[in-house]
């Protein structure tokens, strides 16, 4: 943005102190290093050291899979059974070809490593419980344990395949062993589940290639490994009334044209950033807008990065009455990373607050854009594009919302239904906007608070 072609808004009112520790915002304070320093990118499932890129590892056809217990095209009910599988590439329970299984008060165990990371990630090879080919499984009041590589606990793959889970405890210990995982439009619906994972690339809730749907209610999620956010979505994942902690990763990750929705859910992450939205182009996720919605929830990040990190994708973040807790002073960072084509791998984010308290800066690099919508009594305390690097910034505010400015900010388009701009507190700083792009050219002196200079 050319500063000389912009108009500026400044205040004749309050001038604040900028000395150490003082801020007009109380939600976060700058106690960490500046976040425009690029961090090392996270490692996710397709990036596992020593393994070929996604889609290049040899996989087996599901029709060749074996299981300690196999149900093929018929109905069955198992009560009080303990079933174990010890061979590599063997499922503990395999349900296929339209079979229908009810499993109650059971214990499922799995050891024996997979021979294909892609086979495990995409098709459920070596999973503890695998349902495929239009099958339906109901599992109640049971326990599932795995101690081997590539042993996802509950895996649904294929159209019309559905697993319904109630009151189940899951614990996986090795790498690439997720809790609930759905691919190729498989569906998992779970309530009252407790999921613990210890290995790398082990999100408790996950979808992978071909998308999938996972919905949980009253879930308790815990992960310890690297690249193991509470939720990793290349499909559509919804968490209701749940809690989760990721000791070695972000709260949540959305890849490509997929979504995460949180309702009354609390997630805590401890590495890199709070929530990441990106596109790897590994083939696991279609290209499109990555969507993250949180309503009446809590997101806590103990990492030094941004609360929301966007790269190499279009993205939408909508927050409604959700508490954000993070130590950095960076609310949003839209930038380029190691994914995509250099010079075309920024991000385009639409960020919407509804009855939302927001604090922290918004950082956008020179090939990225952001549209910020502050609605229904949303407050933002921070600076927008203070380094004047963004390709484009649009700020839309309704009259009920408030922006407390903490540093000089640069926007391309400024739209405010309060034409007096009384809901913008510049606190001695300057807001620059592009007069050629903005419909409203704001008048000179407004309520003795805002002074406009050309």
N, C-alpha and C positions, 0 to 999 in steps of 0.2 A: 504494500500500500504506500503510495507516495504521500508523504506528510504534507507537502506543499499544496496538494490538491484537496486536502481535507479541511473541514471546519473543526473547531474545538469547543468543548464545553468546559468551563472552569467555574470555580466558586469564589464568591466574595465573602463567604461565611467562614465556618470553622476550619482552622488549620490544625492538623494533628501532629503530634510528635512522632518521629520515625526512629527514635533511638531504641536501643536494644530492648527487646521483650515487649514493647508497647504495641498494642493493636486495638483497632476499634471492634474487632471480631473476637468472640470468646470461644468459638467452637474448636479451633485449632490454633496453635502458635508455631512459628518457624523455629523448630528445634533441631532440624536436620539440614544436611547440605542441600544446595539448590538442586532442583530435580530436572533441570534441563541438561544435566550431565547424563549421557546415555549409559544405562545399566546393561549388563550382560543379559541376553535374551534367555527366557526360560526354556527348559527342555521338556517336550511332551512325548507322547507315546510313539509317534512316528519318527522321533529323533533319537531313539535308544542307541547308545554307543555300541558299535560292533554289529549292528543289524542293518540290512539294506533299507533304502527308503520305502515308504508305504507302497503297497501294490507290487513289490518286486520279490517278495519272499514266496517260496513254493507253498501252496495251500492244497488241502485235500477237499474233495467234494463231500458235502454233508452225507450223501448216501453211503459213503465208505466209513463213516464214523462208527466207533464202537463204544459201548457203555457197560458198566457193571450191571445196570438194570436198563433194559430197552423196552419201550412201549411203542409199537408200530401200528398205527391205524385203528386201534381199538381203545376201549375204556378200561380203567382200573382204578382201584382205591387202595392206598397203602396206609396203614395205621401203626404207629409205634415201631417202625422199622429203622434199623441202623444199616446204612449202605456205604461201602467204601470202594474207591478205585485207586490203584497204585501204579498202573502202567502209564507211560507217557502217551499223550494224545488220546487218552481214554476219558470219556465222560463218566461221572458217577451215575447220573440219571439222564437218559436220552429219550425224548418224547418227539415223535416225528409222524409225518404223513397223516395229519388230521386226528391224531390220537388225543384222548382226554384223560388226564391223570389228576386225582385228588390225593395229596400227601399230607398226613396229619401226624403231629407228635413224633416226627422223625428226626434222625441225625444223619447228615450227609458229610462224608470225608473225602478229601482228594489229595493225592501226592502223585509225583511223576510229571516231569516237565513237558511242555509243548516242544515240537520241532519247528513250529512256524509262528512267529509273532503275528503276522497278518492273519493266519488261520484262526488264531485265538481272538484277535481283535475284531475280525469281520464276521466270522461264521460260528464262533463258539467252540472251536476245536479245543479240547482239553478242559472245558468248563465243568464246574461241578454239576449244575443242573442246566441242561440245554433243551429248549423247546424250539421246533422248527416245522416248516411245512404245514401251516394252518392248524397247528396243534393248540390245545388249551390246557394249562396247568393251574391248579389251585393248591397252594402250599400254606398250611396253617400251623402255628405253634411248634415250630421246628428250629433246628440249628444247622448251620452250614459252615464247614471249615475247609480251607485249602492251604497247602504248604508247598506249592510248586509253581514254577514259572508259567505264566499264561493260563492260569486257572481262575477265570472269572466265576463268581459265585452263582449268580442267576442270570441267564442269557436267553433272550428272545430274538429270533431272527425270522424274517419273511412276513409277507402280507398275511393278515388274519391270524397271525400267531400271537397268543396272549398268555401272560402269566399274571395271576392274581395272588398277592402275597399278604398274609396277615400274621402279625406277631411272630416274626422270624428274627433270629440273631445270626449275623454273618461276621466271620473273621477270616481274612486272608492275610498271608504273611510274605509272599514272594512278589516279584515284579509282574507288571501287566496282569494283575488279578483284581479286577474291580468288583464292586458290590452288586449293583443292578446295572445291566448293560443290554441295550436294544439296538439292532441294526436292521437295515433293509425293511423298514416300516413295521418291525415288531413292536409289541406294546407290553409294558409292565405297569401294573397298578398295585401300589403297596401302601399299607398303613401299619403303624406300630412296629416299625423295623428298627433294629439297631445294627449299624454297619461299621466295622473297624477294618481298615487296611493298613498294612505296614510297608509295602514295597513301593518302588518307583513306578510311576504311570498307573496309579491305582485310585482313580477318583471313585468315591463311594457310589455316586450316581453318574452314569455315563451313557452316551449314545455314540455310535461310530458309523462307518461307511453305510450309505444308503438310507441314512436317517433312522429314526425310531422315536418312540414316545415313552417317556417315563414320568409317572405321576406318583408322588409320595405325600402322605399325611402323617403327622406325628412321628417323623423319623429322627433318629439320633445318628449323626454322621461324624466319623473321625478318620483322618488319614495322616500318615507320618512321612511318607516318601516324597522325593522330588517329583515335580510334574504331576502332582496328585491333588488338584483342587477338590473342594467338597463336591462340586458339580462341574463336569466337562461335557459340553453339548455340541454335537454335530447333528442334532435333531431337535426335539422339543421336550424340554424337561420342566416340570412344575413341582415346586415344594411348598406345602402348606403346613403351617404350625409345626415347623421343624427347626432343629438346631444342628450346626455343623462346625467343625474345626479342622483346618488343614495346617499341620505343623510345618510342612516343607514346601508350601505352594500358595497360590492365590485363593481367595474365597471361591471364585467361579471363573470359568472360561467359556466363551462362545466362539466357535469357529465357523466362518462362512454364513450361509443363508439359513440360520437356525436360531433357537431361542432358549432363554431361561426366564421363568416367571416365579417370583417369590411372593408368598402371601403370609404375613405374620410369621416370618422365618428369620432366624439369626444365624449368620455365617461369619466365621473368623478365619482370616488368612495370615500367614507369617512370612511370605517370601515374595520378592519382586514388586508386585502391585496388588491393589485390592481386587479389581475385576478386570479381566482382559478380554477384548473383542478383536479378532484377527482372522486372516485367511492365509493358510499355509500353501495352498495349491498342491497339496499332496494327493488330492483325489478323494479325500475323506468327506469333504463338504462342498456343496454347490456354491457358486458365486452369487452373492446378493447381500442383503442387509442383515447383519448380526444384531439380534434384538435382546435387550436385557430390561426386564421390568421388575420393580420391587415395590410392594405396597404394605405399609404398616409393618416394616421389617427393620432389621438392624444389620449393618455391614461394618465389620471391624477389620482393619488391616494394621498389622504391626510391622509391615515392611516400610522401606524408605521411599518407595516409588509412589506413583500417582494412585489416587483412589480408583480412577478409571483410565485404562491404558488402551488406546486404539491404534491399530496399524494394519495397512494393506487391505482395508475393507470399508464398505459402507456400514454404518452402524446406527442403532437407535437405542438410547437409554432413557427410560421413563421412571422417575422416582416419585412416589406419593407417600407423604407422611412417614418417611423412612429415616432412621437415625444413621448417620455416617460418623465413624470414629477412626481417624488415621493420623499418624504423627507428622507426615509431611505437610507442606502448605500447597500441595498441588492436587486440585480436585480432578482435573482432566488433563491428560497428555496425549495429543494426537501427533504421531510421528512416523518415521520410517524405521524399519528394522531389517532383519536378514531375510524376510520373506518377500517374494514378489520381485518385480523388475525395478532396478534402481532408477529413480526419477519419476516413477509412477506407482510407488508403493506407500504412499501416505494414507490418510484416512479421511472419510467424510462422515461426520457425526451430527445427528440431531439429538440434542440433550434437553429433556423437558422435566421441569419441576412442578409438582402439583401439591400445594400446601406443604412445601418442603423447605427445610433449613439447609442452606448450602454454604460452605466456607472453603476457601482456598482458591488458588489461581487456575486459570485455564490457559494451557500452553498449546500452540498449534504451529506446526512447521510450514515451510514455504510451498509444499505441494498438498496441503491438507486444508479442509474447511470445517466450520462448525456453525450450526444454527442453535442458539440457546433460547428456549422458551420458558419464561418465568411467569407462572400462572397461579391464580387462586391463593393469594397470600404467601407466595414463595419469597424467600429472602436469599440473596446472594451477597456474601461478604468476601470480596477478593478482586483481583485484577483479571482482565481479559486481554490476551494477546499483548502483554506489556513489552515484549521484545520486538513487536511490529514485524513478525515473520509470516503470519498466516496468509494463505492464498485468498481466503475470504472468511469474514465473520459476520453473521447476522444475529442481532439481539432483538427479540420480541418480548415486550413486557406488557402485562395488563396493569390497570391502575391500582389494583390491590397489592401488587408485588413490589419489592424493594431491592435496590442495588446499593450496597455500601461499598464504595470504591476505595481500594487500598494502595493503588499505584496508577500511574498514567496508563491508559488503556486505548486500544485501537480497534475499531469496528468498521466494517464496510457499510452495513445497513443498520440503522437504529430506528426501531419502531416502538412507540410507547403510547398506550391509550390515554395516559395522563399527559395531556399536552403542556401542562405546566412543569413537567419533569420534577415535581415535588417528591416523587418516589425514587429519585436518584440522588444519593448523598455523595458528592465528590470528595469531600474532606480535604480540600486543597489540591487535589490531583486534577488531571486533565483527561477528558475523554475526546478522542479524535474520531470523526466519522466522515464518510465520503458523501459530500453534498449531492454529487451527481447520481448516486445510487439510492439515496434516502428520499422518500416521498415528502416528508415534512421537513421544511427548513425552519428550525426553531428560532423564535424571536430573540431580541437582544437581552432584555432584563425580565426575569420571571420571578415574581414574589421576593425580590431582593435576595434571592438565594443563588440562582444560576445566572451567570453572565456568559454570553456567547461572543466569541471573537472570530472574525473571518481572516 
